[in-house]
């Protein structure tokens, strides 16, 4: 495997902390937002990065789970002091996490991953499927000029327009839509069963948005791999830059176990493995060997 030079986002820059849950509230069916104070991570994390989260005081499940930054919480002085993470109940760990109440503790380590690049753009198009909207709120907030992230704070040019194309199986699974709407984001929703918004795939909504686009655009995508592959194909056909945030399962989050590798194209025409937790989770869509 090709050796890469260390980056500022590598795990040796992360911290591990035991934190106390302050909120754990329902956003939609089987979807929750957990909040916990951790100023040390909140001040450094940027959109697209993630934390490894583990239930404190037990060994079932033994390993932590990667959960993307949803947003940071500011104190009265405007300083980041807490973290919001949104998760979908799909297994033992998230099922037990949903049962925890304020005062319960979690083990977290981060910030991890490379995050979304702070590139200037005229029209930022966010494409999310399933629970893939979770890493996109902070990016949207950054590009509408409502928040700066990181230490030192990233300097991100304000986009003229931000659009969210967000699809789920059914209306009851749509989560966090109002958070995007409050930012002034153009919302385009779809459901597979037609219970809300466009009846069909979110990629069909993306095609509609691109047909109506009048200026330079950039696509940022997160969700199920078949959806991201389809979005990568659409962006390639239309000549639009596209980054994807992979949801590859992880065991350590530190680049040690190599359980989260993705196939990435190389400059020689072949492909090589890259660790989603370290070299990602954000990749150029055209670089992924889908």
C-alpha positions as CSV (number, residue, x, y, z in Angstrom):
1,X,0.0,0.0,0.0
2,X,1.2,3.5,-0.9
3,X,2.5,5.4,2.2
4,X,1.1,8.9,2.5
5,X,2.6,11.8,4.4
6,X,0.9,12.5,7.7
7,X,-1.8,15.1,7.7
8,X,-3.1,17.6,10.3
9,X,-6.2,15.4,10.7
10,X,-4.3,12.2,11.6
11,X,-5.3,10.5,14.8
12,X,-2.2,11.6,16.8
13,X,-3.8,15.0,16.8
14,X,-7.0,13.6,18.4
15,X,-8.0,13.6,22.0
16,X,-10.0,11.0,24.0
17,X,-12.4,12.2,26.6
18,X,-15.2,10.8,28.9
19,X,-18.2,13.1,28.4
20,X,-21.6,13.5,30.1
21,X,-24.7,13.6,27.9
22,X,-26.7,16.8,28.3
23,X,-29.4,16.0,25.7
24,X,-30.6,13.0,23.8
25,X,-33.7,13.9,21.9
26,X,-35.7,12.4,19.0
27,X,-35.6,14.2,15.6
28,X,-37.6,11.7,13.5
29,X,-38.4,8.0,13.5
30,X,-35.5,6.0,15.0
31,X,-33.3,9.2,14.7
32,X,-31.9,11.1,17.7
33,X,-29.6,14.0,18.4
34,X,-27.2,13.6,21.3
35,X,-25.4,16.6,22.8
36,X,-22.4,16.6,25.2
37,X,-20.0,19.2,26.4
38,X,-16.4,18.9,25.1
39,X,-14.9,22.3,24.4
40,X,-11.5,20.8,23.4
41,X,-13.0,18.9,20.5
42,X,-15.7,21.5,19.7
43,X,-13.1,24.2,19.2
44,X,-11.1,22.2,16.7
45,X,-13.6,20.1,14.7
46,X,-14.6,21.1,11.2
47,X,-17.5,20.0,8.9
48,X,-17.0,16.5,7.6
49,X,-14.9,15.2,10.5
50,X,-16.2,12.6,12.9
51,X,-15.8,11.2,16.4
52,X,-15.5,7.6,17.5
53,X,-18.2,7.1,20.2
54,X,-18.3,4.2,22.7
55,X,-20.6,3.4,25.6
56,X,-18.9,3.9,28.9
57,X,-18.5,1.2,31.4
58,X,-19.2,-1.9,29.3
59,X,-17.8,-4.2,26.7
60,X,-21.0,-5.0,24.6
61,X,-20.5,-3.6,22.1
62,X,-16.8,-3.6,22.6
63,X,-15.8,-1.2,19.8
64,X,-16.8,2.4,19.2
65,X,-18.8,3.7,16.3
66,X,-17.9,6.6,13.9
67,X,-20.5,9.4,14.1
68,X,-20.2,12.6,12.1
69,X,-20.2,16.0,13.5
70,X,-23.8,17.5,13.1
71,X,-22.9,20.8,14.7
72,X,-21.1,22.6,17.5
73,X,-22.9,24.4,20.3
74,X,-21.7,27.9,21.3
75,X,-21.7,29.5,24.7
76,X,-22.9,33.1,25.4
77,X,-19.5,34.4,24.3
78,X,-19.7,32.7,21.0
79,X,-17.2,30.0,21.8
80,X,-17.7,26.3,20.8
81,X,-18.3,24.3,24.0
82,X,-20.3,21.2,23.0
83,X,-20.9,18.8,20.2
84,X,-24.2,17.7,18.5
85,X,-24.3,14.3,16.8
86,X,-27.3,12.8,15.0
87,X,-27.6,9.1,14.6
88,X,-30.0,6.5,13.3
89,X,-30.9,3.4,15.4
90,X,-29.7,0.5,13.3
91,X,-27.8,-1.8,15.7
92,X,-27.0,-2.7,19.2
93,X,-24.8,0.3,20.0
94,X,-27.2,2.9,18.6
95,X,-30.2,1.2,20.2
96,X,-28.5,1.4,23.6
97,X,-27.3,4.9,22.9
98,X,-31.0,6.0,22.3
99,X,-31.8,4.7,25.8
100,X,-29.3,6.9,27.6
101,X,-30.5,10.0,29.5
102,X,-28.8,13.2,30.5
103,X,-26.1,12.5,33.0
104,X,-25.0,9.2,31.4
105,X,-21.5,9.1,30.0
106,X,-19.8,8.3,26.7
107,X,-16.2,7.8,25.7
108,X,-15.3,9.8,22.6
109,X,-12.2,10.4,20.7
110,X,-11.6,13.0,17.9
111,X,-11.7,15.0,15.8
112,X,-11.0,12.4,13.2
113,X,-10.9,12.4,9.4
114,X,-10.0,15.1,6.9
115,X,-13.4,16.9,6.6
116,X,-14.7,18.8,3.6
117,X,-12.2,21.1,1.9
118,X,-13.0,24.8,2.4
119,X,-13.4,25.5,-1.3
120,X,-15.2,28.6,-2.7
121,X,-18.3,27.9,-4.7
122,X,-21.2,29.8,-6.2
123,X,-23.8,27.1,-5.8
124,X,-23.3,24.4,-3.2
125,X,-25.5,21.4,-3.8
126,X,-25.7,19.0,-0.8
127,X,-27.0,15.5,-1.6
128,X,-28.1,13.2,1.2
129,X,-29.7,9.8,1.4
130,X,-30.9,8.0,4.6
131,X,-28.9,9.4,7.5
132,X,-26.4,11.1,5.1
133,X,-27.6,14.6,6.0
134,X,-25.8,14.5,9.3
135,X,-22.3,15.8,8.1
136,X,-23.8,18.4,5.9
137,X,-25.5,20.8,8.3
138,X,-22.2,22.3,9.6
139,X,-21.0,22.7,6.0
140,X,-24.2,24.5,5.0
141,X,-23.9,26.8,8.0
142,X,-20.3,27.6,7.0
143,X,-21.2,28.4,3.4
144,X,-24.1,30.7,4.3
145,X,-21.8,32.7,6.6
146,X,-23.4,31.7,9.8
147,X,-20.5,30.0,11.5
148,X,-16.8,29.4,11.3
149,X,-15.2,26.1,12.5
150,X,-11.8,24.9,13.5
151,X,-8.8,26.4,15.3
152,X,-7.7,28.6,13.7
153,X,-11.1,29.2,12.3
154,X,-11.5,28.3,8.6
155,X,-12.0,31.1,6.1
156,X,-14.7,29.9,3.8
157,X,-16.2,32.1,1.1
158,X,-20.0,32.5,1.3
159,X,-21.9,30.7,-1.5
160,X,-24.5,32.6,-3.5
161,X,-26.9,29.6,-3.0
162,X,-27.0,26.4,-1.0
163,X,-29.4,23.6,-2.0
164,X,-30.1,20.4,0.0
165,X,-31.4,17.4,-2.0
166,X,-32.4,14.9,0.7
167,X,-34.1,11.6,0.3
168,X,-35.3,8.8,2.6
169,X,-37.5,5.8,2.3
170,X,-40.6,7.5,3.9
171,X,-41.5,10.9,5.4
172,X,-41.2,9.8,9.0
173,X,-37.4,9.3,8.5
174,X,-36.7,12.9,7.3
175,X,-34.6,14.4,10.2
176,X,-33.2,17.8,10.8
177,X,-34.9,19.5,7.8
178,X,-35.9,22.5,9.8
179,X,-32.3,23.1,10.9
180,X,-31.4,23.5,7.2
181,X,-34.4,25.6,6.5
182,X,-33.6,28.1,9.3
183,X,-30.3,28.7,7.5
184,X,-32.1,29.8,4.3
185,X,-31.0,26.6,2.5
186,X,-33.1,25.7,-0.6
187,X,-34.7,22.4,0.4
188,X,-35.6,19.7,-2.1
189,X,-37.0,16.5,-0.5
190,X,-37.8,13.1,-1.9
191,X,-39.2,9.8,-0.5
192,X,-39.2,6.4,-2.1
193,X,-42.9,5.9,-1.2
194,X,-44.0,9.4,-2.2
195,X,-45.2,10.3,1.3
196,X,-43.4,13.7,1.1
197,X,-41.8,15.7,-1.6
198,X,-40.7,14.1,-4.9
199,X,-41.9,10.5,-5.2
200,X,-38.7,8.7,-6.2
201,X,-34.9,8.8,-5.9
202,X,-33.0,11.7,-4.6
203,X,-30.7,11.5,-7.7
204,X,-33.8,12.5,-9.7
205,X,-34.1,15.6,-7.6
206,X,-30.4,16.3,-8.1
207,X,-30.9,16.1,-11.9
208,X,-33.7,18.6,-11.7
209,X,-31.5,21.0,-9.7
210,X,-28.6,20.7,-12.1
211,X,-30.9,21.3,-15.1
212,X,-32.0,24.6,-13.6
213,X,-28.5,25.7,-12.3
214,X,-27.1,28.8,-13.9
215,X,-23.7,29.2,-12.3
216,X,-20.7,27.1,-11.2
217,X,-21.8,24.4,-8.8
218,X,-20.1,21.9,-6.5
219,X,-21.8,18.7,-5.2
220,X,-21.1,17.3,-1.7
221,X,-22.7,13.9,-1.1
222,X,-23.2,11.4,1.8
223,X,-25.5,8.4,2.0
224,X,-25.8,4.8,0.9
225,X,-23.0,3.7,-1.5
226,X,-25.2,3.0,-4.5
227,X,-26.7,6.5,-4.2
228,X,-23.2,8.1,-4.0
229,X,-22.0,6.0,-7.0
230,X,-25.0,7.3,-8.9
231,X,-24.3,10.9,-7.9
232,X,-20.7,10.5,-8.9
233,X,-21.8,9.4,-12.3
234,X,-24.2,12.3,-12.7
235,X,-21.5,14.8,-11.6
236,X,-19.0,13.3,-14.0
237,X,-21.5,13.4,-16.9
238,X,-22.2,17.1,-16.2
239,X,-18.6,18.1,-15.5
240,X,-19.5,19.2,-11.9
241,X,-16.9,18.8,-9.1
242,X,-18.2,16.3,-6.5
243,X,-16.9,15.2,-3.1
244,X,-18.4,12.2,-1.2
245,X,-18.2,11.4,2.5
246,X,-18.0,7.6,2.7
247,X,-19.9,5.7,5.4
248,X,-17.4,2.8,5.5
249,X,-17.7,0.7,8.7
250,X,-14.8,1.4,11.1
251,X,-13.4,-0.5,14.0
252,X,-10.7,1.8,15.5
253,X,-11.0,5.2,13.7
254,X,-7.3,5.6,14.1
255,X,-5.9,4.0,10.9
256,X,-4.5,1.0,12.7
257,X,-6.9,-1.9,11.8
258,X,-7.4,-1.2,8.1
259,X,-11.0,-2.4,8.3
260,X,-12.4,0.7,6.6
261,X,-10.3,0.7,3.4
262,X,-11.8,2.1,0.1
263,X,-10.5,1.6,-3.4
264,X,-9.2,4.8,-4.8
265,X,-7.8,5.4,-8.3
266,X,-4.2,6.3,-8.7
267,X,-2.4,8.6,-11.1
268,X,-1.0,5.5,-12.9
269,X,-4.4,4.3,-13.9
270,X,-4.8,1.6,-11.3
271,X,-6.2,1.7,-7.8
272,X,-4.9,1.4,-4.3
273,X,-6.5,1.2,-0.8
274,X,-7.1,4.3,1.3
275,X,-8.3,4.3,4.9
276,X,-11.6,6.0,5.2
277,X,-10.9,7.0,8.8
278,X,-7.5,8.7,8.0
279,X,-7.3,9.6,4.3
280,X,-11.0,10.2,4.3
281,X,-13.9,10.1,4.9
282,X,-14.1,12.8,2.2
283,X,-12.9,11.9,-1.2
284,X,-13.2,13.3,-4.7
285,X,-16.0,11.3,-6.2
286,X,-14.1,10.7,-9.4
287,X,-11.2,9.1,-7.5
288,X,-13.3,6.3,-6.0
289,X,-13.1,3.0,-7.8
290,X,-16.8,2.2,-7.3
